[in-house]
Structures are given as C-alpha cells and as structure tokens.
Amino acid sequence: MKIRTALTLKFTAIVAGILILFSIFTYEFSEIFRKNEFTDRLRNVSRNVVINYLDKEELTPSILKLIYEKQLNRFPQERLIIADENHIVIFSSKPAAETELDLLESLYKTNQEIEVNKKDTEYCAYIVYYNNHNYYVVSSAIDLVGQEKLKFLRFLLLVLNIVCVFLSLIFGLYFSKQSLKPIKNVISEVDLINENNLHQRVNEGNGTDEIAKLAIVFNKMLVRIEKSFDLQKMFVANASHEFRTPLTAMKGQIEVLLLQPRTEKEYLAAFDSLQEDIQSIMLLLNGLTELASANAEFPNITFQQVSIVEAIMDAREDLLKRKPNYKISIDWDDFPEDENAIQVMGDFALLNSVFINLFDNACKFSDNKTCLVKVYFKEEQIIISIIDKGEGISKKDLPLVFQAFYRSNDTRKVPGYGIGLSLVKKTLELHKGTISISSEAGLGTEVSLVLPSVAAQNQKD
C-alpha cells in the first residue's frame, strides 16, 4: 500500500471515529434532554388535573374522566391514575395496565418519584400532598413530537457522517498528495544521481521541516560517498602508478638477464636488486592495507588506556632497530602526579604506528638524520611536538601533505609513497586528537599532536 493511500485511510478513519463518537454523544444527550423535558411537562399537566379534581368536590370520577378526555392539548395516549393514601384507586382515565399497577406498588413502598420508559411510553409516578393527605399519581403518555425530532436527528447525523467521511476522504487524498509532494521531488532528484554526477545535491527546501532534514542528511551522505569515490579513483590511479615502477624495473632486469648467459656474480647482483624491488612492493602493499583500514575507521580495534610514554619509547626503539643511523632525542615535561594524565584511550598498535611514521619522516628529511621530540602534559591534554632541521615544506605544499599519495617535487628523491601522513591524520581523528604542521623552507618542520588524556575524559564523565 502506498504511503499516500495509507495516510488517507488513516485520516479518514480518525475523522469517521470522531464523527461517530460526536454523533453518539449528541444523540444520547438529546434523548436524555427530551425525556427529562417531556416528563416534567407530563408531571406538571397531570398535577394540575389532580389538584383541580381534589379541589372541587363536585367533580365525580366520571365527570373528571369526561373532562379529562375532552381537554385540549393532551399528550398522545395520555393516561392518569390517582390513588388515595389507603392505596385505593379513586380515578383512572383508562383501565389500569400492569405497568401502572406495578408503579403504584413501588410508589407505595418507596414514597419516591419514579420515571420509566417502556415501549416508547413515558411513565411518571409521584405523590401529591393535598389537605394533609398523600395521593399517589401515575401519569403516562407517548412523546410523538420528541420521538419524531429524535428520528430526524438520527437521519441528519447519519447523512452528515456519510458526507463528512466522503469529504475527509477527498481532502485526505488532496492533502496527502500535497504533503508527500516534497518527498516525490526528492525521489525524482535522487533518481538522477549516479556515479557520474555525485557532485549534484538534492534541494533542501526551507531547511527546517522533516523533508528538508532528510534532504540534508542525504546530501551529507552524498558528500561522504563522493569523497569515497574520489579516494578510490585516486587510490587506484596512484597504486597502479606505484606498482608499475618497481614491476617495470623488475621486468627490465629479468629481460636483460635472459639476453645472454651471465656469471654467478651478475646473477646474484640482479637477484639482490630484484629483492629490493619486491621489498618495496611489500611495503607499498602494507601501506595500502593500512590506508584501506583507516578509511573504514579501523573496524576491529578496541580502545583501552594507553600510556603515551610507553607508546613513544616503544616506537623510538622499534625505529632505531630498523634504522640505527637515526638519532631521536626526547625532551619530557614534568610528569604529573595523576597517572591518568599521561594516558589516553586508544589502540597501542595504532598510536605506535603514528609515532613511528612521524619519527621516520622527521629523521628521513633531516640532513643529519636527527629529530627532537618534546612531550608536554597539560591538565586535560597531552601535546607532542616532533621537530627536525631539514629543508622544510613549501607554503604551496603544506596544505596538501595529508592527502593520500601526495608527494611534492622536493621529496620525490626520498623513498616513500605519500601514505604515512594520511594514515597519521585518520588515526588521530579516531582518537579524538588533532595534528598540525608548521614549516619554513630551509629551517625545518615542526609537527604538533594534541591528544585528550584519560584524566580529562574522567572529569567530563
């Protein structure tokens, strides 16, 4: 079932339910009002007859019955019975019926006014006090006028209910169509978007209602998808280029070897070169795997308390084992008394990788293969600065250094693939940290990391 149809039917059902309840209450209260009003009139008319009869001694029952039957403005099928305090019927306009006799008996016992409706006939039993005597009266009649009015009211309410339900169905269809029109427009606009025009956006309307919020959320999703597609294209283009270079070199070396027989020494030299190229390809594959994991927000990691001191020292030790010609000096700030102030919530292996990347870059781009690491412990933050005295980064290249595979012309002579800083930035964002780089050509570069400490998170909790 379409949403438009469902909304229309629900709207119509609600309107019909309200109308039916309103009609029932209207009819019931009208019936109560009719009954009370008619009973009051019946009682007043019959009371006047009783008083006249008791007040005039010359009125015998037969004469009163004649006068009663001839009086004008009588109610349809009006009947009257009067009994004295000895429970003897002294006047009856018609032979007493069983219902009237039962009402008299009840009136004798309870001495309380009784009102009963049976087969459209209204009965009223009450006591008239006259000349120190109680007289028991039962009066009855049919309210033909009131019943006709109720009958017309039933017909009127039925017609009005049918008309109103029909109108609510028509207006429900119209308003549901108008209400869903923005969604239809969004669907039409979304249907036009494909992999070739991901830059296109859905109209966000007034920007405040639910449809606008849906369009805003969808546009944000398009931004993420567009970035993902761009990254994928860049990933494929750069990866294919990076793989092509060592593979082409390997292919060339093998072809040269196959041109003619070589000496053992020449074969060994060629194998060493091929091994270096294979090692380069493996490093590239590892970098691509880490980059893919970073773009997927590292789905398999588990956060726990990590000591920054341990992560930095472990990264320094691992890097120096691989590259003993590097020199990494660490300048520690005063250690705080609270142990949580030197710890962060994160993944040890990822943070270790961040520091290895940054230390390696700092030493790699320094002429003397040296870098200085400064660590500051603030109340809620841990700040790490990595400083080198290399050639620095130009102003035009500085905003681009965090793009995957980006390498400036000045750095192409240094081995690498332009993946490290992109991984570092994504890892720090995952740890709710930040990274910034300041550099001057010829003077060196300073990379600053800011990470929230466990102490700061405990204060927020």
C-alpha positions as CSV (number, residue, x, y, z in Angstrom):
1,M,0.0,0.0,0.0
2,K,1.3,3.4,-0.9
3,I,2.0,5.9,1.8
4,R,-0.5,8.3,0.3
5,T,-3.3,5.7,0.4
6,A,-2.3,4.7,3.9
7,L,-2.3,8.3,5.2
8,T,-5.7,9.0,3.5
9,L,-7.3,5.9,5.0
10,K,-5.9,6.7,8.5
11,F,-7.0,10.3,8.3
12,T,-10.5,9.2,7.1
13,A,-10.7,6.6,9.8
14,I,-9.8,9.2,12.5
15,V,-12.4,11.7,11.2
16,A,-15.0,9.0,11.0
17,G,-14.3,7.8,14.5
18,I,-14.5,11.4,15.9
19,L,-17.8,12.0,14.0
20,I,-19.3,8.7,15.2
21,L,-18.4,9.5,18.8
22,F,-19.7,13.0,18.4
23,S,-23.0,11.7,16.9
24,I,-23.5,9.2,19.6
25,F,-22.9,11.7,22.4
26,T,-25.2,14.2,20.6
27,Y,-28.0,11.7,20.2
28,E,-27.8,10.3,23.7
29,F,-27.8,13.7,25.3
30,S,-30.7,14.8,23.1
31,E,-32.6,11.7,24.2
32,I,-31.9,12.5,27.9
33,F,-32.9,16.1,27.4
34,R,-36.2,15.0,25.5
35,K,-37.1,12.5,28.2
36,N,-36.5,14.9,31.1
37,E,-38.3,17.8,29.4
38,F,-41.3,15.6,28.4
39,T,-41.5,14.0,31.9
40,D,-41.5,17.5,33.5
41,R,-44.3,18.6,31.2
42,L,-46.3,15.4,31.8
43,R,-45.9,15.7,35.5
44,N,-47.0,19.4,35.6
45,V,-50.0,18.8,33.4
46,S,-51.2,15.8,35.4
47,R,-50.5,17.5,38.7
48,N,-52.8,20.4,37.7
49,V,-55.6,17.9,36.8
50,V,-55.2,16.1,40.2
51,I,-55.3,19.4,42.1
52,N,-58.4,20.5,40.2
53,Y,-60.1,17.2,40.9
54,L,-59.2,17.3,44.6
55,D,-60.1,21.0,45.0
56,K,-63.6,20.6,43.5
57,E,-65.7,18.2,45.5
58,E,-68.5,18.3,42.9
59,L,-66.2,16.6,40.3
60,T,-67.0,13.0,40.4
61,P,-64.6,10.5,38.8
62,S,-67.0,10.0,35.8
63,I,-67.3,13.8,35.3
64,L,-63.5,14.2,35.7
65,K,-62.9,11.4,33.2
66,L,-65.2,13.1,30.7
67,I,-63.5,16.5,31.2
68,Y,-60.1,14.8,31.0
69,E,-60.9,13.1,27.7
70,K,-62.2,16.3,26.2
71,Q,-59.4,18.7,27.3
72,L,-57.3,20.3,24.6
73,N,-53.5,19.9,24.3
74,R,-53.4,16.4,25.7
75,F,-50.4,14.3,25.0
76,P,-50.9,11.3,22.7
77,Q,-52.2,8.3,24.6
78,E,-52.1,10.2,27.8
79,R,-53.3,8.2,30.9
80,L,-53.8,9.2,34.5
81,I,-54.4,7.1,37.7
82,I,-55.0,8.6,41.2
83,A,-54.9,6.5,44.4
84,D,-55.5,7.7,47.9
85,E,-53.4,7.1,50.9
86,N,-55.3,3.9,51.5
87,H,-54.0,2.6,48.2
88,I,-57.5,2.7,46.7
89,V,-57.7,3.9,43.1
90,I,-60.1,6.8,43.1
91,F,-59.6,7.8,39.4
92,S,-58.4,6.1,36.3
93,S,-58.7,7.6,32.8
94,K,-58.4,4.1,31.3
95,P,-58.4,0.7,32.9
96,A,-55.2,0.3,34.8
97,A,-52.5,-1.6,33.0
98,E,-50.0,-3.9,34.6
99,T,-47.1,-1.4,34.4
100,E,-49.2,1.3,36.1
101,L,-50.2,-1.0,38.9
102,D,-46.6,-2.1,39.4
103,L,-45.5,1.6,39.5
104,L,-48.2,2.3,42.2
105,E,-47.0,-0.6,44.3
106,S,-43.4,0.7,44.0
107,L,-44.6,4.2,44.9
108,Y,-46.4,2.8,48.0
109,K,-43.3,1.1,49.2
110,T,-40.6,3.8,48.4
111,N,-42.6,7.0,48.6
112,Q,-40.1,8.3,46.0
113,E,-40.7,9.6,42.5
114,I,-40.3,7.1,39.7
115,E,-39.7,7.6,35.9
116,V,-39.9,4.7,33.5
117,N,-39.8,4.3,29.7
118,K,-41.4,1.2,28.2
119,K,-42.2,0.7,24.5
120,D,-41.9,4.5,23.7
121,T,-44.3,5.3,26.6
122,E,-43.1,7.6,29.4
123,Y,-44.4,6.8,32.9
124,C,-44.1,9.2,35.8
125,A,-45.2,8.1,39.3
126,Y,-45.2,10.7,42.1
127,I,-47.0,11.8,45.3
128,V,-49.3,14.8,45.6
129,Y,-49.7,16.2,49.1
130,Y,-53.1,17.8,49.5
131,N,-55.1,18.8,52.6
132,N,-52.8,16.7,54.9
133,H,-53.3,13.6,52.7
134,N,-51.0,11.9,50.3
135,Y,-52.3,11.0,46.8
136,Y,-50.5,8.6,44.6
137,V,-50.4,9.5,40.9
138,V,-49.2,7.6,37.9
139,S,-49.3,9.6,34.6
140,S,-48.2,8.3,31.2
141,A,-48.1,9.3,27.6
142,I,-46.2,9.0,24.3
143,D,-43.9,11.8,23.2
144,L,-44.6,11.6,19.5
145,V,-43.1,15.0,18.7
146,G,-39.9,14.4,20.6
147,Q,-39.5,11.0,19.1
148,E,-40.0,12.5,15.6
149,K,-37.4,15.0,16.4
150,L,-35.0,12.3,17.5
151,K,-35.8,10.3,14.4
152,F,-35.0,13.3,12.2
153,L,-31.8,13.9,14.3
154,R,-30.7,10.3,13.6
155,F,-31.3,10.7,9.9
156,L,-29.5,14.1,9.9
157,L,-26.5,12.7,11.9
158,L,-26.3,9.7,9.5
159,V,-26.3,11.9,6.4
160,L,-23.8,14.3,7.9
161,N,-21.5,11.4,8.9
162,I,-21.6,10.0,5.4
163,V,-21.0,13.4,3.8
164,C,-18.2,14.3,6.2
165,V,-16.4,10.9,5.7
166,F,-16.7,11.3,2.0
167,L,-15.3,14.9,2.2
168,S,-12.5,13.8,4.5
169,L,-11.6,11.1,2.0
170,I,-11.4,13.6,-0.8
171,F,-9.5,16.2,1.3
172,G,-7.3,13.5,2.7
173,L,-6.2,12.4,-0.8
174,Y,-5.5,16.1,-1.7
175,F,-3.5,16.9,1.5
176,S,-1.6,13.7,1.5
177,K,-0.6,14.4,-2.1
178,Q,0.5,17.9,-1.2
179,S,2.3,16.6,1.9
180,L,4.2,13.9,0.0
181,K,5.0,16.1,-2.9
182,P,8.4,17.2,-1.4
183,I,9.3,13.5,-0.9
184,K,8.3,12.8,-4.6
185,N,10.6,15.7,-5.6
186,V,13.4,14.3,-3.5
187,I,12.9,10.9,-5.1
188,S,13.0,12.4,-8.6
189,E,16.2,14.3,-7.8
190,V,17.8,11.3,-6.2
191,D,16.9,9.1,-9.2
192,L,19.0,11.4,-11.4
193,I,22.2,11.0,-9.3
194,N,24.6,8.3,-10.3
195,E,28.3,7.6,-10.2
196,N,29.0,10.2,-12.9
197,N,27.4,13.2,-11.1
198,L,27.9,12.6,-7.4
199,H,28.6,16.3,-7.1
200,Q,24.9,17.0,-7.6
201,R,22.8,17.7,-4.5
202,V,19.2,17.4,-3.5
203,N,17.2,20.6,-3.0
204,E,17.0,21.1,0.8
205,G,13.8,23.3,0.7
206,N,13.3,25.5,3.7
207,G,15.9,23.6,5.7
208,T,13.7,23.2,8.8
209,D,11.0,20.6,8.2
210,E,11.4,16.8,8.2
211,I,11.7,16.6,4.4
212,A,14.4,19.2,4.4
213,K,16.3,17.4,7.2
214,L,16.0,14.2,5.1
215,A,17.5,16.0,2.1
216,I,20.3,17.5,4.3
217,V,21.2,14.0,5.7
218,F,21.1,12.6,2.2
219,N,23.4,15.4,0.9
220,K,25.8,14.7,3.7
221,M,25.8,11.1,2.7
222,L,26.5,12.1,-0.9
223,V,29.5,14.1,0.3
224,R,30.9,11.1,2.0
225,I,30.2,8.9,-1.0
226,E,31.8,11.4,-3.3
227,K,34.9,11.6,-1.2
228,S,35.0,7.8,-1.1
229,F,34.7,7.6,-4.9
230,D,37.4,10.3,-5.3
231,L,39.6,8.4,-2.8
232,Q,39.0,5.2,-4.7
233,K,39.9,6.7,-8.0
234,M,43.0,8.3,-6.5
235,F,43.8,5.1,-4.8
236,V,43.6,3.1,-8.0
237,A,45.5,5.7,-10.0
238,N,48.3,6.1,-7.5
239,A,48.5,2.5,-6.5
240,S,48.8,1.4,-10.2
241,H,51.5,4.0,-10.8
242,E,53.5,3.0,-7.7
243,F,53.2,-0.7,-8.6
244,R,54.1,-0.1,-12.2
245,T,57.5,1.5,-11.4
246,P,59.1,-1.4,-9.5
247,L,57.4,-4.0,-11.7
248,T,58.7,-2.4,-14.8
249,A,62.2,-2.3,-13.3
250,M,62.0,-6.0,-12.4
251,K,60.8,-6.9,-15.8
252,G,63.6,-5.0,-17.4
253,Q,66.2,-6.6,-15.2
254,I,64.8,-10.1,-16.0
255,E,64.8,-9.4,-19.7
256,V,68.4,-8.2,-19.6
257,L,69.4,-11.4,-17.7
258,L,67.7,-13.5,-20.4
259,L,69.6,-11.9,-23.3
260,Q,72.7,-13.9,-22.7
261,P,74.3,-16.2,-20.1
262,R,75.6,-14.3,-17.0
263,T,78.2,-15.0,-14.4
264,E,77.2,-16.1,-10.9
265,K,78.2,-12.7,-9.6
266,E,76.0,-10.9,-12.1
267,Y,73.0,-13.2,-11.3
268,L,73.5,-12.5,-7.5
269,A,73.6,-8.8,-8.1
270,A,70.4,-9.0,-10.2
271,F,68.7,-11.1,-7.5
272,D,69.7,-8.5,-4.8
273,S,68.1,-5.8,-6.9
274,L,65.0,-7.8,-7.5
275,Q,64.7,-8.5,-3.8
276,E,64.9,-4.8,-3.1
277,D,62.1,-4.2,-5.6
278,I,60.0,-6.9,-4.0
279,Q,60.6,-5.5,-0.6
280,S,59.5,-2.1,-1.9
281,I,56.3,-3.6,-3.3
282,M,55.5,-5.4,0.0
283,L,56.0,-2.1,1.9
284,L,53.6,-0.4,-0.6
285,L,51.0,-3.3,-0.1
286,N,51.3,-2.9,3.7
287,G,50.7,0.8,3.4
288,L,47.7,0.4,1.1
289,T,46.2,-2.2,3.5
290,E,46.6,0.2,6.4
291,L,45.1,3.1,4.4
292,A,42.1,0.9,3.4
293,S,41.6,0.0,7.1
294,A,41.9,3.7,8.1
295,N,39.3,4.7,5.5
296,A,37.0,2.1,7.1
297,E,37.6,3.7,10.5
298,F,39.7,0.7,11.7
299,P,36.7,-1.6,12.3
300,N,38.5,-4.2,14.5
301,I,40.2,-2.1,17.1
302,T,39.4,-2.0,20.8
303,F,40.1,1.1,22.9
304,Q,41.8,0.9,26.2
305,Q,44.1,3.0,28.4
306,V,47.4,3.5,26.7
307,S,50.5,5.2,28.3
308,I,51.9,7.8,25.9
309,V,55.3,7.4,27.5
310,E,55.3,3.7,26.7
311,A,54.0,4.2,23.1
312,I,56.6,6.9,22.3
313,M,59.5,4.9,23.8
314,D,58.4,1.7,22.1
315,A,58.1,3.5,18.7
316,R,61.6,5.0,19.1
317,E,63.1,1.7,20.0
318,D,61.5,-0.1,17.0
319,L,62.6,2.6,14.6
320,L,66.2,2.7,15.8
321,K,66.4,-1.1,15.4
322,R,65.5,-0.8,11.8
323,K,67.4,2.3,11.1
324,P,70.3,2.6,13.5
325,N,71.7,5.7,11.8
326,Y,68.7,7.8,13.1
327,K,69.0,9.9,16.2
328,I,65.8,10.6,18.2
329,S,66.0,12.8,21.3
330,I,63.1,13.1,23.7
331,D,62.5,16.0,26.0
332,W,59.9,15.1,28.7
333,D,57.9,17.7,30.6
334,D,57.4,17.3,34.3
335,F,55.4,14.2,34.9
336,P,52.1,14.8,36.6
337,E,51.1,13.1,39.9
338,D,47.9,11.7,38.3
339,E,48.8,8.6,36.3
340,N,45.7,9.2,34.1
341,A,47.2,12.5,32.9
342,I,49.9,10.5,30.9
343,Q,47.4,8.0,29.4
344,V,44.9,8.2,26.5
345,M,42.0,6.0,25.5
346,G,43.1,4.3,22.3
347,D,44.8,1.4,20.5
348,F,48.5,0.9,21.3
349,A,49.5,-0.5,17.9
350,L,47.9,2.4,16.0
351,L,49.5,5.0,18.3
352,N,52.8,3.2,18.0
353,S,52.4,3.4,14.2
354,V,51.7,7.1,14.3
355,F,54.9,7.9,16.2
356,I,57.0,5.6,14.0
357,N,55.7,7.4,10.9
358,L,56.3,10.8,12.3
359,F,59.8,10.0,13.8
360,D,60.8,8.3,10.5
361,N,59.6,11.3,8.4
362,A,61.5,13.8,10.7
363,C,64.7,11.8,10.5
364,K,64.4,10.9,6.9
365,F,64.1,14.6,5.7
366,S,66.8,15.9,8.0
367,D,70.4,16.0,6.7
368,N,71.8,14.7,9.9
369,K,69.0,12.1,10.3
370,T,68.1,13.7,13.7
371,C,64.9,14.8,15.3
372,L,63.8,16.2,18.7
373,V,60.6,15.1,20.4
374,K,59.0,17.3,23.1
375,V,56.2,16.0,25.3
376,Y,54.0,18.3,27.4
377,F,51.5,17.2,30.0
378,K,48.7,19.7,30.4
379,E,45.6,19.4,32.7
380,E,43.4,17.8,30.0
381,Q,45.7,17.3,27.1
382,I,49.0,15.7,26.0
383,I,51.0,17.7,23.5
384,I,53.7,16.0,21.4
385,S,56.0,18.1,19.1
386,I,58.4,16.4,16.6
387,I,61.0,18.9,15.4
388,D,63.5,18.4,12.6
389,K,66.1,20.7,10.9
390,G,65.5,19.6,7.3
391,E,64.7,21.6,4.2
392,G,61.2,22.3,5.3
393,I,57.9,22.3,3.4
394,S,57.0,25.0,0.9
395,K,53.8,27.0,1.6
396,K,52.1,25.6,-1.5
397,D,52.7,22.0,-0.5
398,L,51.9,22.4,3.2
399,P,48.0,22.3,2.9
400,L,48.4,19.1,0.7
401,V,50.7,16.9,2.9
402,F,47.8,15.0,4.4
403,Q,46.4,13.8,1.1
404,A,47.0,10.2,0.4
405,F,49.8,9.5,-2.2
406,Y,50.7,13.2,-2.4
407,R,54.4,13.9,-2.7
408,S,56.0,17.2,-3.7
409,N,58.7,17.5,-6.3
410,D,61.2,18.2,-3.5
411,T,60.5,14.9,-1.8
412,R,60.4,12.5,-4.7
413,K,64.1,11.8,-4.4
414,V,63.4,10.4,-0.9
415,P,62.0,6.9,-0.7
416,G,58.3,6.7,0.2
417,Y,54.7,6.6,-1.2
418,G,52.9,9.6,0.4
419,I,50.7,7.3,2.6
420,G,52.1,7.9,6.1
421,L,50.7,11.4,7.0
422,S,47.3,10.4,5.7
423,L,47.3,7.4,8.0
424,V,48.5,9.5,10.9
425,K,45.7,12.1,10.5
426,K,43.0,9.5,10.3
427,T,44.3,7.6,13.3
428,L,44.4,10.8,15.4
429,E,40.9,11.7,14.4
430,L,39.8,8.3,15.5
431,H,41.5,9.0,18.9
432,K,39.8,12.5,19.0
433,G,43.1,14.1,18.6
434,T,44.5,16.8,16.2
435,I,47.7,17.3,14.2
436,S,49.2,20.5,12.8
437,I,52.3,21.2,10.8
438,S,54.4,24.4,10.8
439,S,57.4,24.7,8.5
440,E,59.7,27.2,6.9
441,A,61.8,26.4,3.9
442,G,65.4,25.8,4.9
443,L,64.7,25.9,8.6
444,G,62.9,22.7,9.3
445,T,59.5,21.4,10.3
446,E,57.5,21.0,13.5
447,V,54.6,18.6,13.8
448,S,52.4,19.0,16.8
449,L,50.0,16.4,18.1
450,V,47.2,17.0,20.7
451,L,45.5,14.1,22.4
452,P,42.9,14.2,25.2
453,S,44.1,12.5,28.4
454,V,42.1,9.9,30.4
455,A,42.0,12.4,33.2
456,A,40.2,14.9,31.0
457,Q,37.6,12.2,30.0
458,N,37.1,11.2,33.6
459,Q,36.3,14.8,34.5
460,K,33.7,15.0,31.7
461,D,32.1,11.8,32.9
